[in-house]
Amino acid sequence: MDLGIQADLILFHPYDHWGFAAMTQKECEDTLSYAARRLSAFPNLCWSLANE
């Protein structure tokens, strides 16, 4: 059953309130790898690395 719902996934957005700007490159790569592996099966996701 397809409800036609789209989800917008924004990774590392510029309004950092959670400390992403302080992450090392290794931590960023690990986070991206985890998100890609975990969420790539969902066809209704629009992926973005920044909102602007």
mmCIF file of the C-alpha atoms, coordinates in Angstrom:
data_MODEL
# 
_entry.id   MODEL 
# 
loop_
_atom_site.group_PDB 
_atom_site.id 
_atom_site.type_symbol 
_atom_site.label_atom_id 
_atom_site.label_alt_id 
_atom_site.label_comp_id 
_atom_site.label_asym_id 
_atom_site.label_entity_id 
_atom_site.label_seq_id 
_atom_site.pdbx_PDB_ins_code 
_atom_site.Cartn_x 
_atom_site.Cartn_y 
_atom_site.Cartn_z 
_atom_site.occupancy 
_atom_site.B_iso_or_equiv 
_atom_site.pdbx_formal_charge 
_atom_site.auth_seq_id 
_atom_site.auth_comp_id 
_atom_site.auth_asym_id 
_atom_site.auth_atom_id 
_atom_site.pdbx_PDB_model_num 
ATOM 1  C CA . MET A 1 1  ? 0.000  0.000  0.000  1.00 0.00 ? 1  MET A CA 1 
ATOM 2  C CA . ASP A 1 2  ? 1.566  3.268  -1.155 1.00 0.00 ? 2  ASP A CA 1 
ATOM 3  C CA . LEU A 1 3  ? 0.374  6.388  0.634  1.00 0.00 ? 3  LEU A CA 1 
ATOM 4  C CA . GLY A 1 4  ? 2.495  8.681  -1.551 1.00 0.00 ? 4  GLY A CA 1 
ATOM 5  C CA . ILE A 1 5  ? 4.342  10.137 1.429  1.00 0.00 ? 5  ILE A CA 1 
ATOM 6  C CA . GLN A 1 6  ? 7.806  11.604 0.820  1.00 0.00 ? 6  GLN A CA 1 
ATOM 7  C CA . ALA A 1 7  ? 10.333 12.158 3.598  1.00 0.00 ? 7  ALA A CA 1 
ATOM 8  C CA . ASP A 1 8  ? 13.169 14.672 3.342  1.00 0.00 ? 8  ASP A CA 1 
ATOM 9  C CA . LEU A 1 9  ? 16.326 13.519 5.106  1.00 0.00 ? 9  LEU A CA 1 
ATOM 10 C CA . ILE A 1 10 ? 18.754 16.383 5.716  1.00 0.00 ? 10 ILE A CA 1 
ATOM 11 C CA . LEU A 1 11 ? 22.185 15.381 6.968  1.00 0.00 ? 11 LEU A CA 1 
ATOM 12 C CA . PHE A 1 12 ? 24.616 17.891 8.491  1.00 0.00 ? 12 PHE A CA 1 
ATOM 13 C CA . HIS A 1 13 ? 22.337 20.902 8.114  1.00 0.00 ? 13 HIS A CA 1 
ATOM 14 C CA . PRO A 1 14 ? 23.808 24.378 8.676  1.00 0.00 ? 14 PRO A CA 1 
ATOM 15 C CA . TYR A 1 15 ? 21.801 25.115 11.833 1.00 0.00 ? 15 TYR A CA 1 
ATOM 16 C CA . ASP A 1 16 ? 23.857 22.852 14.054 1.00 0.00 ? 16 ASP A CA 1 
ATOM 17 C CA . HIS A 1 17 ? 22.335 22.423 17.514 1.00 0.00 ? 17 HIS A CA 1 
ATOM 18 C CA . TRP A 1 18 ? 23.578 18.886 18.115 1.00 0.00 ? 18 TRP A CA 1 
ATOM 19 C CA . GLY A 1 19 ? 27.337 19.240 17.666 1.00 0.00 ? 19 GLY A CA 1 
ATOM 20 C CA . PHE A 1 20 ? 27.763 17.907 14.119 1.00 0.00 ? 20 PHE A CA 1 
ATOM 21 C CA . ALA A 1 21 ? 30.139 20.793 13.311 1.00 0.00 ? 21 ALA A CA 1 
ATOM 22 C CA . ALA A 1 22 ? 32.556 19.476 15.958 1.00 0.00 ? 22 ALA A CA 1 
ATOM 23 C CA . MET A 1 23 ? 32.675 15.950 14.520 1.00 0.00 ? 23 MET A CA 1 
ATOM 24 C CA . THR A 1 24 ? 35.912 14.650 13.039 1.00 0.00 ? 24 THR A CA 1 
ATOM 25 C CA . GLN A 1 25 ? 36.041 13.535 9.414  1.00 0.00 ? 25 GLN A CA 1 
ATOM 26 C CA . LYS A 1 26 ? 36.093 9.901  10.558 1.00 0.00 ? 26 LYS A CA 1 
ATOM 27 C CA . GLU A 1 27 ? 32.955 10.450 12.658 1.00 0.00 ? 27 GLU A CA 1 
ATOM 28 C CA . CYS A 1 28 ? 31.226 12.156 9.706  1.00 0.00 ? 28 CYS A CA 1 
ATOM 29 C CA . GLU A 1 29 ? 32.137 9.264  7.395  1.00 0.00 ? 29 GLU A CA 1 
ATOM 30 C CA . ASP A 1 30 ? 30.896 6.731  9.942  1.00 0.00 ? 30 ASP A CA 1 
ATOM 31 C CA . THR A 1 31 ? 27.623 8.642  10.359 1.00 0.00 ? 31 THR A CA 1 
ATOM 32 C CA . LEU A 1 32 ? 27.074 8.851  6.597  1.00 0.00 ? 32 LEU A CA 1 
ATOM 33 C CA . SER A 1 33 ? 27.892 5.184  6.156  1.00 0.00 ? 33 SER A CA 1 
ATOM 34 C CA . TYR A 1 34 ? 25.487 4.190  8.925  1.00 0.00 ? 34 TYR A CA 1 
ATOM 35 C CA . ALA A 1 35 ? 22.682 6.393  7.557  1.00 0.00 ? 35 ALA A CA 1 
ATOM 36 C CA . ALA A 1 36 ? 23.156 5.080  4.024  1.00 0.00 ? 36 ALA A CA 1 
ATOM 37 C CA . ARG A 1 37 ? 23.135 1.447  5.134  1.00 0.00 ? 37 ARG A CA 1 
ATOM 38 C CA . ARG A 1 38 ? 20.218 1.923  7.498  1.00 0.00 ? 38 ARG A CA 1 
ATOM 39 C CA . LEU A 1 39 ? 17.927 4.103  5.369  1.00 0.00 ? 39 LEU A CA 1 
ATOM 40 C CA . SER A 1 40 ? 18.747 3.268  1.727  1.00 0.00 ? 40 SER A CA 1 
ATOM 41 C CA . ALA A 1 41 ? 16.000 0.652  1.542  1.00 0.00 ? 41 ALA A CA 1 
ATOM 42 C CA . PHE A 1 42 ? 13.272 3.287  1.867  1.00 0.00 ? 42 PHE A CA 1 
ATOM 43 C CA . PRO A 1 43 ? 12.241 4.482  -1.624 1.00 0.00 ? 43 PRO A CA 1 
ATOM 44 C CA . ASN A 1 44 ? 10.335 7.504  -0.292 1.00 0.00 ? 44 ASN A CA 1 
ATOM 45 C CA . LEU A 1 45 ? 13.399 9.333  1.092  1.00 0.00 ? 45 LEU A CA 1 
ATOM 46 C CA . CYS A 1 46 ? 14.874 12.422 -0.548 1.00 0.00 ? 46 CYS A CA 1 
ATOM 47 C CA . TRP A 1 47 ? 18.510 12.688 0.532  1.00 0.00 ? 47 TRP A CA 1 
ATOM 48 C CA . SER A 1 48 ? 20.205 16.053 1.163  1.00 0.00 ? 48 SER A CA 1 
ATOM 49 C CA . LEU A 1 49 ? 23.563 16.904 2.697  1.00 0.00 ? 49 LEU A CA 1 
ATOM 50 C CA . ALA A 1 50 ? 22.593 20.466 3.502  1.00 0.00 ? 50 ALA A CA 1 
ATOM 51 C CA . ASN A 1 51 ? 19.397 22.434 3.489  1.00 0.00 ? 51 ASN A CA 1 
ATOM 52 C CA . GLU A 1 52 ? 20.890 25.470 1.778  1.00 0.00 ? 52 GLU A CA 1 
# 
